[in-house]
Amino acid sequence: MNKSGDLETVSLAEIINELKGYRRFLLLNAIFWLGLASLYIARTPNEYSATASVVLTPTRIASSSQGSTLGSVIVQLDNSQAESQIQVLKSERNLQSVFEQYKEEINPAEAIEKKSEPSGIFLNLLRQKAETKEKSIDRNAQLFQQFSDKVSVRRVGASYVLELSYRASSPELAAKVANSIVLQYLLSQIELKAAATEKGGEFLQTRILDIQKQRTTVKEGIRAGTIPAAIFPDADAQIIGAATIPTRKSWPLTGLTLMFSLALSSSLGLFAIAVKNSLYPTIKSASSMKRHLGLLCLTYINRKDIGLRNWRSLRLKELSTSAPSSEINRRWIAAIANVKQIVLSKNKRMNGKIICVLPMNKGLEHAAISFMLARMIAASGKNVLLVDCDHEEASLTGVIAPEAVTGLYDLSGTSHLENQSALKLVTDRLKFLPSRAFKAEFNRDVDISSELYSAIIGSVKDIDITIACLPKYNTIAGLTVAAPFIEDVIVIFDAGITPMHQARDYITLLSSYNCKFLGGVLIN
């Protein structure tokens, strides 16, 4: 809600501009989360998944009506029986023999430890056999559990096709173990048929030899980890797809992990910005200045255009020149020219008008703006007095008149400017009144906006307009003392820094003293 009680509407352009102000935070946040994701990917062991497919084709052994011959009868499966075969594939009975065969490849660290284990009479005396055996059993059970957790079986839709997958750190090992597990499943089916055949009424030697051959072929395939090129008619399932060596890892998923971390960083970053803006609202744009404070934004200045990093040397004087030497200076001069036009248009009859430049945050920008504005108005043919009212910083004094031996503070014992030597002539139409003797001590408790100081400023003759560079008031009480002597004011805001509540309090206080607001300058 704005100050009139109406519901605020924020445009898409304002949201984009707001996010631009946080681009460094969002970038660092994204780099942090992407770095964590990259570290996770680098530290997580690669896993490869290989899949073998089997189709269930159950049969049962049945004898002829005379009981002399054996035959196979196709059995119809229902859904519950198909689902039960998934548990058979994952059962301990089916996995145990494959685990024992590939144990050293699956857990190489265990194999190395076993091979390098020292033996000797002394060591055997120190160890308790019962304890060692118990630990070995527990460790073996733990390794088998880890092995079985990497096995997964799923049914393909409503069909009788089952897909068995195994995850391993090596692509070759993943394919070998997956193939061996499905072959072990076929072997168990063949052995059941062999037992049924041997119990038949008639002992068929040819039939037994055929089953033995299937057994041998399957066992060789289990040892090699490959699917033999043979058909196993006595198994209740047939392999329709052997596990091949995977060409890329199945975990961790690099692309998905990075995308997730980027989405997470964006979500957390936007959430943090939303929380900050709701708990600590600030002046962010010209439209927010107009909505919340009712002030016209005179101009928008990029802090880089001011370039105050070395301003105590020649930078401020360079900014005040009328001939721009670079694109940055041209933008800076154009911004202040907008302020000058508004000041002159609203004050056609000067008559010693005092315009105060009030900063809402600490910094040197308001001093540079005051100097440049005074210089431009003087260049338009007006007699201008520039006053440094910031006793604490004395920024303008330090640049324009660092050799000053007296100033506004030092003249506090008189009600008018008797000694014109305190003034420094900057140009033919621009005079400067320093804040104080730049290198002298001063009393910070003496307020610069008293009636006495207003009389001193007003005593300077032949002045059309006075630009007073005010300090940053840390409390509302300090501004309360100065408010009665402020006529026209230009407020300087730092975009995204100036607190909304503080700006409202200051504007409300100055409005109560009938101060005239020329507008605000937004610095980013």
C-alpha positions in Angstrom: 0.0 0.0 0.0 1.2 3.5 -0.7 0.8 6.5 1.5 -2.6 7.3 0.1 -3.8 3.8 1.0 -4.2 2.6 -2.6 -2.9 -0.7 -3.7 0.5 -0.5 -5.3 1.2 -1.8 -8.8 4.7 -2.7 -9.7 5.7 -3.0 -13.4 7.8 -5.7 -14.9 10.5 -3.1 -15.7 10.7 -2.2 -12.0 11.1 -5.8 -11.0 13.9 -6.3 -13.6 15.6 -3.1 -12.4 15.3 -4.3 -8.8 16.9 -7.6 -9.6 19.7 -5.9 -11.5 20.6 -4.2 -8.3 21.1 -7.6 -6.7 22.9 -9.1 -9.7 26.2 -9.5 -7.7 24.4 -11.2 -4.9 22.5 -13.5 -7.2 25.7 -14.3 -9.2 27.7 -15.1 -6.0 24.8 -17.2 -4.7 24.7 -19.2 -8.0 28.5 -19.7 -8.0 28.3 -21.0 -4.4 25.6 -23.6 -5.1 27.1 -24.6 -8.4 30.4 -25.0 -6.6 28.8 -27.3 -4.0 27.1 -29.3 -6.8 30.4 -29.6 -8.6 32.1 -30.8 -5.4 29.4 -33.3 -4.9 29.8 -34.6 -8.4 33.6 -34.8 -8.1 33.5 -36.6 -4.7 30.6 -39.0 -5.4 31.8 -42.3 -7.0 30.5 -42.9 -10.5 27.9 -45.7 -10.8 27.0 -47.5 -14.0 23.7 -49.4 -14.5 23.3 -52.4 -16.7 19.9 -54.0 -17.5 19.0 -57.6 -18.6 15.5 -58.6 -19.7 13.6 -61.9 -19.3 10.2 -63.0 -20.4 8.2 -65.5 -18.3 7.2 -68.6 -20.2 6.1 -71.1 -17.4 5.6 -74.8 -18.1 5.1 -77.8 -15.9 6.0 -81.5 -16.4 3.0 -83.7 -17.0 2.8 -87.5 -17.8 0.7 -89.1 -20.5 -2.5 -90.9 -19.7 -0.6 -94.2 -19.5 2.0 -92.6 -17.2 4.9 -93.8 -19.4 5.9 -90.6 -21.0 6.6 -87.1 -19.8 5.7 -83.8 -21.5 5.6 -80.1 -21.0 2.3 -78.3 -20.6 2.1 -74.5 -20.9 0.8 -72.8 -17.8 -1.1 -69.5 -17.9 0.2 -66.8 -15.6 -1.9 -64.3 -13.7 -0.7 -60.9 -12.4 0.0 -62.1 -8.9 2.3 -64.9 -10.2 4.1 -62.5 -12.4 4.7 -60.2 -9.5 5.9 -63.0 -7.4 8.7 -63.7 -9.9 10.1 -60.3 -9.2 10.7 -61.3 -5.5 12.2 -64.6 -6.7 14.7 -62.7 -8.9 15.7 -60.5 -5.9 15.6 -63.4 -3.3 18.7 -64.2 -1.3 18.7 -67.7 -2.7 19.0 -66.4 -6.3 21.6 -63.7 -5.4 23.8 -65.5 -2.9 25.8 -67.6 -5.4 26.3 -64.6 -7.8 27.5 -62.6 -4.8 30.0 -65.2 -3.7 31.4 -65.5 -7.3 31.9 -61.7 -7.7 32.6 -60.8 -4.1 36.2 -59.8 -4.7 35.4 -57.7 -7.7 32.4 -56.0 -6.0 34.4 -55.3 -2.8 38.1 -55.1 -3.8 39.0 -53.5 -0.5 37.8 -56.6 1.4 39.7 -58.8 -1.0 42.9 -56.8 -0.5 42.5 -56.9 3.3 41.9 -60.6 3.2 45.0 -61.3 1.0 47.3 -59.0 3.1 46.1 -60.4 6.4 49.3 -61.6 8.3 49.3 -65.0 9.8 51.4 -66.6 12.5 51.3 -68.3 15.8 51.8 -65.1 17.8 48.9 -63.3 15.9 46.6 -66.3 16.3 47.3 -66.3 20.1 46.3 -62.7 20.3 43.1 -63.0 18.4 40.0 -64.6 19.8 38.7 -67.0 17.2 35.0 -66.7 18.3 35.1 -62.9 18.1 36.9 -63.0 14.7 34.4 -65.4 13.2 31.4 -63.4 14.5 32.8 -60.1 13.0 33.5 -61.9 9.7 29.9 -63.2 9.5 28.5 -59.7 10.3 30.7 -58.1 7.7 29.8 -60.6 5.1 26.1 -60.1 5.8 26.6 -56.3 5.5 28.4 -56.7 2.1 25.6 -58.9 0.8 23.0 -56.4 1.9 24.9 -53.7 0.0 25.0 -56.0 -3.0 21.3 -56.7 -3.0 20.4 -53.0 -2.6 22.0 -52.4 -5.9 19.8 -54.9 -7.6 16.4 -53.7 -8.9 13.7 -55.6 -10.8 10.7 -54.1 -12.5 7.8 -55.4 -14.6 7.4 -53.7 -18.0 3.8 -52.5 -18.0 1.2 -55.4 -17.9 3.5 -57.7 -19.8 5.4 -60.7 -18.6 8.7 -59.1 -19.3 10.9 -58.4 -16.3 13.9 -56.0 -16.4 16.7 -56.6 -13.9 19.3 -53.8 -13.3 22.5 -53.7 -11.3 24.6 -50.7 -10.4 28.4 -50.9 -10.1 31.4 -48.7 -10.1 32.6 -50.4 -13.3 30.5 -50.7 -16.5 31.9 -54.1 -17.3 31.1 -55.4 -13.8 27.6 -54.1 -14.0 26.9 -56.0 -17.2 28.5 -59.2 -15.9 26.6 -59.2 -12.6 23.2 -58.4 -14.3 23.7 -61.3 -16.8 24.8 -63.7 -14.1 21.7 -62.9 -11.9 19.2 -63.7 -14.7 21.2 -66.8 -15.6 21.1 -68.0 -12.0 17.4 -67.5 -12.1 17.2 -69.7 -15.2 19.4 -72.3 -13.6 17.1 -72.6 -10.6 14.2 -73.2 -13.0 16.1 -75.8 -14.9 17.1 -77.6 -11.8 13.4 -77.8 -10.7 12.6 -79.4 -14.1 15.5 -81.8 -13.7 14.2 -83.0 -10.3 10.7 -83.4 -11.8 12.0 -85.4 -14.7 14.0 -87.8 -12.5 10.9 -88.6 -10.5 8.9 -89.5 -13.6 7.5 -92.9 -14.2 10.0 -93.6 -16.9 13.6 -92.6 -16.7 14.5 -91.0 -19.9 18.2 -90.9 -20.3 18.1 -88.5 -23.3 16.0 -86.1 -21.4 18.3 -86.1 -18.5 21.3 -85.5 -20.7 19.6 -82.6 -22.3 18.8 -81.0 -19.0 22.4 -81.6 -17.8 23.6 -79.8 -20.9 21.4 -76.8 -20.2 22.7 -76.7 -16.6 26.3 -76.7 -17.8 25.7 -74.0 -20.3 24.0 -71.8 -17.8 26.7 -72.3 -15.1 29.4 -71.3 -17.7 27.4 -68.2 -18.5 27.2 -67.3 -14.8 31.0 -67.7 -14.4 31.7 -65.6 -17.5 28.9 -63.0 -16.8 27.7 -63.3 -20.4 24.5 -64.8 -21.9 25.2 -68.0 -24.0 23.8 -68.3 -27.5 21.5 -71.1 -26.6 17.8 -71.7 -25.8 16.7 -73.2 -22.5 13.4 -74.9 -23.0 13.3 -76.3 -19.5 13.4 -72.8 -17.9 10.2 -71.0 -17.0 11.7 -67.8 -18.5 13.7 -66.8 -21.6 16.3 -64.1 -21.8 15.2 -61.5 -24.4 17.8 -58.9 -23.7 21.3 -59.4 -22.3 22.9 -56.7 -20.2 25.4 -54.7 -22.3 28.3 -52.6 -21.0 26.9 -49.1 -20.3 28.6 -46.2 -22.1 27.9 -43.6 -19.5 27.4 -43.4 -15.8 23.9 -43.5 -14.3 24.9 -41.6 -11.1 25.6 -38.9 -10.3 23.7 -37.1 -13.1 25.9 -34.2 -13.8 23.5 -32.1 -15.9 20.5 -32.7 -13.6 22.5 -32.0 -10.5 23.9 -28.7 -11.9 20.4 -27.6 -13.1 18.9 -28.5 -9.7 21.6 -26.4 -7.9 21.1 -23.5 -10.2 17.3 -23.6 -9.6 17.9 -23.9 -5.9 20.3 -20.9 -5.9 17.8 -18.8 -7.9 14.9 -19.8 -5.6 16.9 -19.1 -2.4 18.3 -15.9 -3.8 14.9 -14.5 -4.8 13.5 -15.6 -1.5 16.2 -13.8 0.4 15.7 -10.6 -1.7 11.9 -10.8 -1.0 12.5 -11.2 2.7 15.0 -8.3 2.8 12.6 -6.0 0.9 9.7 -6.8 3.1 11.6 -6.4 6.4 13.9 -3.5 5.2 12.2 -1.6 2.4 14.3 1.0 0.7 14.0 3.6 -2.0 14.8 1.8 -5.2 13.5 3.7 -8.2 12.0 7.0 -9.4 8.6 5.4 -9.4 8.9 4.2 -5.8 10.2 7.7 -4.8 7.0 9.2 -6.4 4.7 6.5 -4.9 5.9 6.5 -1.3 7.3 10.0 -0.8 5.4 12.1 -3.4 8.8 13.5 -4.7 9.7 14.1 -8.3 12.9 12.4 -9.4 15.0 15.2 -10.9 17.7 12.9 -12.3 19.2 9.4 -12.0 23.0 9.3 -11.5 25.2 6.3 -11.7 27.9 6.3 -9.0 30.5 5.2 -11.6 29.8 8.4 -13.6 30.8 10.5 -10.5 34.0 8.5 -10.0 34.7 9.7 -6.5 37.4 7.2 -5.7 40.2 9.8 -6.1 38.0 12.9 -5.7 40.1 14.6 -3.1 42.7 15.3 -5.8 41.5 16.7 -9.1 38.5 14.6 -9.8 35.9 17.1 -8.4 37.4 20.0 -10.4 37.3 17.8 -13.5 33.6 17.1 -12.9 32.9 20.8 -12.7 34.4 21.7 -16.1 32.0 22.7 -18.8 33.9 20.7 -21.5 33.3 17.0 -21.0 36.3 14.9 -21.8 34.7 11.5 -21.9 31.3 9.7 -22.3 31.2 9.3 -18.5 31.6 13.1 -18.0 29.0 13.8 -20.6 26.4 11.6 -18.8 27.3 13.2 -15.5 27.0 16.7 -16.8 23.7 15.9 -18.6 22.3 14.6 -15.3 23.2 17.7 -13.3 22.0 19.9 -16.2 18.5 18.4 -15.7 18.6 19.5 -12.0 19.8 23.0 -13.0 16.9 23.4 -15.5 14.3 22.5 -12.9 15.9 24.7 -10.2 15.9 27.7 -12.6 12.4 27.1 -13.9 11.0 26.9 -10.3 13.0 29.9 -9.1 12.7 32.5 -11.9 13.0 35.3 -9.3 16.0 34.4 -7.2 16.4 37.2 -4.7 18.9 35.4 -2.6 17.0 32.0 -2.6 18.7 29.3 -0.5 18.6 25.8 -1.9 19.7 23.0 0.4 21.1 19.7 -0.8 20.2 17.1 1.8 21.8 13.7 1.7 20.0 10.7 3.2 23.1 8.6 3.4 26.8 9.3 4.2 29.1 9.8 1.2 30.7 12.3 -1.0 28.1 12.3 -3.8 26.0 15.2 -2.4 29.2 17.4 -2.3 30.0 16.7 -5.9 26.3 17.3 -6.9 26.3 20.6 -5.0 29.5 21.8 -6.6 28.5 20.9 -10.1 25.0 22.4 -9.7 26.5 25.7 -8.4 29.0 25.8 -11.2 26.4 25.3 -13.9 24.0 27.9 -12.4 26.9 30.4 -12.2 27.7 29.6 -15.9 24.1 30.6 -16.8 24.7 34.1 -15.6 23.6 34.0 -12.0 25.6 35.0 -8.9 26.0 31.9 -6.8 27.2 31.3 -3.3 28.2 27.7 -2.5 28.3 27.0 1.2 29.8 23.9 2.8 27.6 23.3 5.9 29.1 19.9 6.6 31.4 20.7 9.5 32.3 17.1 10.2 33.3 16.0 6.8 34.1 19.4 5.2 34.4 17.7 1.9 33.9 20.7 -0.3 36.3 22.7 1.8 39.0 20.1 1.5 38.8 20.2 -2.3 38.0 23.8 -3.1 39.8 25.7 -0.2 42.0 23.3 1.7 44.2 26.4 2.7 41.2 28.2 4.4 42.0 29.6 7.8 38.4 30.6 8.6 34.9 29.4 7.6 31.2 29.3 8.6 32.0 27.6 11.9 34.7 30.0 12.8 32.4 33.0 12.3 29.9 31.8 14.9 30.7 34.8 17.1 29.2 37.3 14.7 25.8 37.7 13.0 27.1 38.8 9.6 30.1 38.2 7.3 32.3 41.3 8.1 35.4 39.7 6.8 35.0 39.0 3.2 38.3 37.2 3.1 36.5 34.0 4.3 35.0 33.8 0.9 36.9 32.1 -1.9 36.2 33.2 -5.5 35.9 30.1 -7.6 34.8 31.8 -10.8 33.6 35.3 -11.6 30.1 34.5 -10.5 30.7 31.7 -8.1 31.8 32.3 -4.5 32.5 29.6 -1.9 32.1 29.8 1.9 34.2 27.1 3.6 32.8 25.1 6.4 35.8 25.8 8.7 39.5 26.0 8.8 40.1 22.6 7.2 42.9 21.4 9.5 41.6 23.1 12.7 39.7 21.4 15.6 36.0 22.1 16.0 33.1 21.4 18.4 30.9 18.7 16.9 28.1 19.7 19.2 27.5 23.1 17.6 24.7 22.9 15.0 25.4 24.5 11.7 21.8 25.2 10.9 21.1 27.7 13.7 19.6 31.1 13.1 23.0 32.7 13.5 24.5 30.8 10.6 21.5 31.6 8.4 22.1 35.3 9.1 25.8 34.9 8.2 24.9 33.3 4.9 22.2 35.9 4.2 24.7 38.8 4.8 26.7 38.0 1.7 25.9 40.7 -0.9 25.0 40.5 -4.5 24.0 36.8 -4.5 21.1 35.5 -6.6 21.0 32.0 -5.3 22.8 30.0 -2.5 23.5 26.3 -2.7 24.0 24.9 0.8 25.6 21.5 1.1 24.1 20.0 4.3 25.4 17.1 6.3 23.8 13.7 6.7 21.6 13.9 9.8 21.9 10.7 11.8 18.7 11.3 13.9 15.4 13.0 13.4 16.3 15.3 16.3 19.2 16.8 14.4 17.1 17.5 11.4 14.4 19.1 13.7 16.9 21.8 14.7 17.8 22.6 11.1 14.3 22.3 9.6 13.0 25.8 10.4 15.9 27.3 8.4 15.5 25.1 5.3 13.5 26.7 2.5 13.9 24.8 -0.8 15.5 21.4 -0.6 16.8 18.7 -3.0 17.0 15.3 -1.3 19.8 12.8 -2.4 18.8 9.1 -2.1 20.9 6.0 -2.5 19.0 3.4 -4.5 18.5 0.3 -2.5 20.2 1.8 0.6 18.1 4.6 1.9 15.6 3.2 4.3 12.0 3.9 3.4 10.8 4.6 6.9 13.7 7.1 7.5 12.9 8.9 4.2 9.2 9.2 5.1 10.1 10.5 8.6 12.4 13.2 7.2 10.0 14.2 4.4 7.1 14.4 6.9 9.2 16.6 9.3 10.3 19.0 6.6 6.8 19.2 5.2 5.5 20.2 8.6 7.9 23.3 8.4 6.5 24.2 5.0 9.7 23.3 3.2 9.5 23.3 -0.6 10.7 20.1 -2.2 12.3 20.7 -5.6 12.6 16.9 -6.0 15.0 14.1 -5.4 18.2 12.8 -7.0 18.6 9.0 -7.1 22.1 7.6 -7.0 22.8 4.0 -7.9 
